Every structure is written in C-alpha cells, then in structure tokens.
Amino acid sequence: MRILLLGGTEFVGRAVAEAALARDWDVTVFHRGRHAPPPGVRALEGDRNLPDGMRALADGEWDAAVDTWSGPPRVVRDTLRLLDGRIGHYTYVSSRGIYDFPVPAPLTEERPVVAGSPDGEEIGYRDAKAGGEVAAERALGERALRVRPGLIFGPRENSGRVPWWLRRAARGGVQLAPGPRTSSLQYIDARDLAAFVLDAAGRGLHGAYNLVCPLDHATMEAFVTACVEVTGAGAELRWVDPEPILAAGIRPWVDLPGWLPPGDMYELLHRTDVSKAVAAGLRCRPVEETVADTWAWLRDVGGDVPESSQSAYRADHVPADLDPDLEAKLLAG
C-alpha cells in the first residue's frame, strides 16, 4: 500500500506515518521541514500555503492520502486539484468543533455543521476545518473519509494538555481535581486514530465519522487518577464541584486543560455518539495506557512539549497557566 501523508512529522500525522510503516506500507511524507520525519519514509518538502509550494508533489501516485491540515481551506482544495487522478482513497482529519449549536447529546454525525467554504483564507480553526471538509467532498465525493476527533492524547502531544496534568501531578501536594468526578471524558489516542484511518483506507471507507472514545470509556476521575499514579509523586486529589471552581476565576479548558463544566461545550466535546465508528472498527486503548505512555515520552524529552506548526491556526491551543496560588486558595477555602 502506497500512502501519502500531508503532514506526518508531528503528532497525529506522525502517528499515522509510524503506524503505516509498522504495516510495511510505502510511506511518503510531505512536510515543511520544521521537524524530522520518521525514519523509513520518503520525505518531500514544501509549504502548501505558499505559491508554488507544492512543486514536490507534481509527480507520483498513491493508493491513499491522509491530510491533517488546519489552516486556510483553499490549501485542501488546491492540494486535491493537484493530486487529481493520482490518489485513491483520501482522509481529511477534521474536528467535532464544526458542529453547529445547539448540540443535543448524544452528538451524531447527522447533526448540522457550520457552513464552510473551500475557498477560505485566514479564518478560525472551526471554519477552516468545515471548509476543508467541503473541499474534500467536492473534489472526491465518496472517496473522501472525514474523521472528526476532539481531544487527541498520546505520546508527542503538542497541545500540552495531558503533559500539563502530568506535570501538576508530579509536583505533588494537594491537587485540585475538577468535578463531576464521574463525568465522561472523551478523547482519542493518536495511535488509535491512526489505526482507524489506515484500516479505513484499506477498506475504502468514506463519509463522516466522530472519532473519540465511547461515552463509558473514561471519566475525569480515571484520567486524573492515572496521572497521579503514573508520576508517583503522591499528589492528594481534592475533588471540587464546578461552581466553586468557576467562582474562583479558574477558566475551564484553559487553566484546567480538557475540563469543562456541564453545558453546551461539554455536550459537544464529551457527549458524542461514536457507535458508527465503533461499528466500523474503532478500538480505544485504556486511558491508563495513554497516560503512562505520554509520561514516558515526556520524561524522554525532558518535559518540553514541542510547539505545533499548526498553532497559528488553533485558537484553542493556549498553554495552561493555572496559578498555583489560586489553586491553593480555592482548596484552602
């Protein structure tokens, strides 16, 4: 199987590239040269956001292509025009953020999404992903697979969410644990995302798929407890309901990465129906495995999380900065 990774040197793209190599596929990675590609791939360099930036893709044919682009949708449009007739299956890694409000739970793939344009320029992440989907559908129709992850965890995570929780647990002491402790935490390990995408490419799967773990797969308690246990620093979890946390001025998602109180955004990100993906073969490893592997990787790189080259397009990629004094004050009260 010959596969082209548009991206493939950072987090999600690299997970796909490494999974494809493990299957003995012939892997080509097209990237901007900012990060070293995995050993064993054929590497092509260029910047799709620049005029004539896709010159290296002028020749070649592939059985499948996977695209993780998060910027202007016109890049997806132009890439597919260039590759017309030279790729078989195509996967666009989109986002659940494209669903329109209100979002009743459980969220299925049939829910309305925001309007997207394949001709978009410098627009926000949500509109960019919606436009990328439209570009893929118009160019390829049923040959386009659109996967819609939300939170993506695992080794090499470049948004810093799980690494933040691990660092906080490693600091020890009394640690704020945001409730409700039994609330569903939906995410996807990048390696499980990669396995689904490659299996889907091999089978010619198309259409839209929500791609996170099932509702009963993980809870906030299981996740935070796993972070405490794997670091071994003896942090003491103090569970606090959402109301006091919000009243203290602690910001959901930003100060406590991935955590959301009950409401529309929680329904969007942590109450998603993934029965379609499960029926199509989605399998998710335990949250404890994802946390442990991320901790091992984080120690290997000295605790430094690499910055995503897509961060300019990601308004949600804001480094967590919970003030320890604010945390201590809340817990003391």
C-alpha positions in Angstrom: 0.0 0.0 0.0 1.4 3.4 -1.0 0.3 6.2 1.3 1.0 9.9 1.2 1.0 11.8 4.4 0.3 15.6 4.0 2.0 16.4 7.3 3.4 13.4 9.1 6.3 14.7 11.2 4.5 16.0 14.3 1.7 14.5 16.4 -1.3 13.0 14.6 0.4 12.8 11.2 3.5 11.2 12.7 1.3 8.6 14.5 -0.2 7.7 11.1 3.1 7.6 9.4 4.6 5.3 12.1 1.6 3.0 12.0 1.8 2.7 8.3 5.5 1.9 8.5 4.7 -0.8 11.0 2.4 -2.4 8.4 5.2 -2.3 5.9 3.4 0.3 3.7 5.4 2.5 1.4 5.1 5.9 3.1 5.7 9.3 1.6 5.7 12.3 3.9 5.2 15.8 2.5 6.1 18.5 5.1 7.6 21.9 5.6 11.0 20.7 7.0 10.4 22.0 10.5 10.6 18.6 12.2 12.5 15.5 11.2 10.3 12.8 9.6 10.1 9.3 10.9 13.0 7.0 9.7 12.0 4.9 6.8 9.7 7.3 4.9 10.3 9.1 1.6 10.4 12.8 2.6 9.2 15.6 0.3 9.5 19.2 1.4 7.3 22.2 0.6 4.8 24.7 2.1 1.3 24.3 0.8 0.4 27.8 2.0 2.9 29.4 -0.4 2.7 30.0 -4.2 4.4 27.1 -5.9 4.8 25.4 -2.5 3.6 22.0 -3.8 6.2 21.6 -6.5 7.5 18.4 -4.9 4.0 16.8 -5.3 3.9 17.4 -9.0 4.7 13.7 -9.7 3.8 10.4 -8.1 0.8 8.2 -7.4 -0.5 6.8 -4.1 -3.2 4.4 -3.1 -4.2 6.6 -0.2 -3.5 10.1 1.2 -4.1 11.5 4.7 -4.4 15.2 5.3 -4.2 16.9 8.8 -4.3 20.5 7.5 -5.8 23.0 9.9 -5.3 26.3 8.1 -7.0 28.0 5.1 -9.3 25.5 3.3 -8.1 26.7 -0.1 -5.0 24.6 0.7 -7.0 21.4 0.8 -8.9 22.5 -2.4 -5.6 23.2 -4.3 -3.9 20.0 -3.0 -6.7 17.8 -4.2 -6.7 19.6 -7.6 -3.0 18.9 -7.9 -3.4 15.2 -6.9 -6.5 14.6 -9.0 -6.3 11.2 -10.6 -3.1 10.3 -8.6 -4.6 9.2 -5.3 -7.1 6.5 -4.5 -8.5 6.9 -1.0 -8.3 10.3 0.8 -8.8 11.0 4.6 -9.3 14.5 5.9 -8.7 14.8 9.7 -11.4 17.3 10.6 -12.9 18.2 14.0 -16.0 17.8 16.1 -15.8 21.6 16.5 -17.5 22.1 13.2 -20.9 21.1 14.6 -23.4 23.9 14.9 -25.1 25.0 18.1 -27.2 23.9 19.9 -25.7 20.5 20.2 -28.1 18.0 21.8 -26.5 14.9 23.3 -25.6 12.4 22.2 -24.0 14.0 19.2 -24.2 12.0 16.0 -22.7 12.6 12.5 -26.1 13.6 11.2 -26.1 16.8 13.2 -25.8 20.1 11.3 -22.3 21.6 10.9 -21.3 25.2 10.3 -21.2 26.4 6.7 -17.7 26.0 5.3 -16.1 27.4 2.1 -13.3 25.6 0.3 -12.1 29.0 -0.8 -11.4 30.3 2.7 -8.3 32.2 3.5 -7.2 33.3 7.0 -10.1 32.1 9.1 -10.6 30.5 12.5 -9.9 26.8 13.2 -13.6 25.8 13.3 -14.4 27.4 9.9 -11.1 26.1 8.5 -12.0 22.5 9.3 -15.5 22.9 8.0 -14.1 24.4 4.7 -11.6 21.6 4.4 -14.4 19.0 4.6 -16.4 20.8 1.9 -13.2 20.9 -0.3 -12.8 17.2 0.2 -16.4 16.3 -0.6 -16.5 18.5 -3.7 -13.3 17.1 -5.1 -13.7 13.4 -4.2 -17.2 12.6 -3.3 -17.5 9.1 -1.9 -13.7 8.6 -2.0 -13.4 11.2 0.9 -13.3 10.0 4.5 -13.8 12.7 7.1 -12.8 11.9 10.6 -13.9 14.2 13.4 -11.8 13.9 16.6 -12.0 16.2 19.5 -9.3 16.0 22.2 -6.3 14.0 20.9 -4.0 12.5 23.5 -0.9 10.3 23.4 2.9 10.5 23.1 4.2 13.5 21.2 1.1 15.5 22.1 1.8 19.1 21.0 -1.2 20.9 22.6 0.3 20.3 26.1 -3.0 19.1 27.8 -2.0 15.7 29.2 1.6 16.9 29.8 0.1 19.7 32.0 -1.8 17.3 34.1 1.2 15.0 34.4 3.5 17.9 35.5 0.9 19.1 38.0 0.6 15.6 39.5 4.4 15.3 39.6 4.6 18.4 41.7 2.7 16.6 44.4 0.9 18.1 47.3 -2.9 18.8 47.4 -4.1 19.0 43.8 -7.4 20.4 42.5 -9.5 17.8 40.8 -12.4 19.3 38.9 -15.8 17.6 39.2 -18.0 16.0 38.5 -15.6 13.1 39.0 -17.8 10.6 37.1 -18.3 12.9 34.1 -17.4 11.3 30.8 -14.0 12.4 29.3 -14.0 11.8 25.5 -10.7 11.9 23.6 -8.8 9.7 21.1 -5.3 8.4 21.5 -3.4 9.5 18.3 -2.3 5.9 17.8 -5.9 4.6 17.9 -6.9 7.4 15.4 -4.0 6.3 13.1 -5.2 2.6 13.3 -8.7 3.6 12.4 -7.6 5.8 9.5 -5.3 3.2 8.0 -7.9 0.4 8.3 -10.5 2.7 6.7 -8.1 3.5 3.8 -7.5 -0.2 3.2 -11.3 -0.9 3.1 -12.2 2.2 1.1 -14.4 3.6 3.9 -15.9 7.1 3.3 -18.2 9.6 4.9 -18.1 11.4 8.2 -17.1 9.6 11.5 -16.9 11.0 15.0 -13.6 9.7 16.3 -13.3 9.7 20.1 -13.6 7.0 22.7 -17.1 5.8 23.7 -19.0 7.6 26.4 -18.3 4.9 29.0 -14.6 4.6 28.2 -13.1 7.1 30.6 -14.1 9.6 33.3 -12.4 12.7 34.6 -11.6 10.7 37.8 -10.0 7.8 35.9 -7.9 10.3 33.9 -6.6 12.5 36.8 -6.1 9.4 39.0 -4.0 7.8 36.2 -1.8 11.0 36.1 -1.3 10.9 39.8 -0.4 7.2 39.9 2.0 7.1 37.0 4.0 10.1 38.3 4.4 8.5 41.7 4.7 11.9 43.5 1.9 11.2 45.9 -0.4 14.1 44.9 -3.5 14.2 47.0 -6.6 14.8 44.9 -9.2 17.2 46.3 -12.4 17.0 44.2 -14.3 20.2 43.8 -17.6 20.9 42.1 -17.7 23.2 39.0 -19.5 26.1 40.8 -16.7 26.9 43.3 -14.1 26.5 40.6 -15.8 29.0 38.3 -16.4 31.4 41.1 -12.7 31.4 41.9 -12.0 32.7 38.4 -10.4 29.4 37.1 -11.1 29.1 33.4 -12.4 25.8 32.0 -10.3 24.3 29.2 -7.6 26.9 29.6 -6.5 26.7 33.2 -7.6 23.0 33.5 -7.0 21.5 30.1 -9.7 19.4 28.7 -12.1 20.0 31.6 -15.5 21.6 31.0 -18.4 22.2 33.4 -21.9 21.0 32.3 -23.2 23.0 29.4 -23.2 23.3 25.7 -19.4 22.9 25.2 -19.4 19.9 27.5 -22.2 18.3 25.4 -20.2 19.0 22.2 -16.9 17.6 23.4 -17.7 14.9 25.9 -21.2 13.5 25.0 -20.6 12.3 21.5 -22.1 9.2 19.9 -19.4 7.1 18.3 -21.4 4.0 17.6 -20.8 4.5 13.8 -17.0 4.4 14.3 -17.1 1.5 16.7 -19.2 -0.5 14.2 -16.6 0.4 11.6 -13.7 -0.9 13.8 -12.7 1.8 16.2 -10.8 0.4 19.2 -9.5 2.5 22.1 -6.8 1.6 24.5 -7.3 2.2 28.2 -6.8 5.8 29.5 -4.2 4.4 31.9 -2.1 3.2 28.9 -2.3 6.5 27.1 -1.3 8.4 30.3 1.6 6.1 31.1 3.0 6.2 27.5 2.7 10.0 27.5 4.5 10.3 30.8 7.3 8.0 29.5 7.6 10.2 26.3 7.5 13.4 28.4 10.4 12.2 30.5 12.4 11.2 27.4 12.2 14.7 26.0 13.0 16.4 29.3 9.5 17.7 29.9 9.4 20.0 26.9 6.3 19.8 24.7 7.1 20.6 21.1 5.1 23.6 19.6 2.7 22.6 16.9 3.4 24.2 13.5 -0.4 24.5 13.2 -0.6 26.5 16.4 -1.1 29.7 14.4 -4.5 28.3 13.3 -5.5 26.9 16.7 -7.2 29.4 19.0 -7.7 26.5 21.5 -4.0 25.8 21.8 -3.5 28.1 24.7 -0.8 26.9 27.2 -2.3 26.1 30.6 -1.3 28.5 33.3 -3.3 27.8 36.4 -1.8 30.0 39.2 -0.6 27.7 42.0 -1.6 30.4 44.5 -5.1 30.5 43.1 -5.4 26.7 43.3 -4.1 26.7 46.9 -6.6 29.5 47.8 -9.5 27.6 46.4 -8.5 24.4 48.1 -7.9 26.1 51.4 -11.4 27.7 51.3 
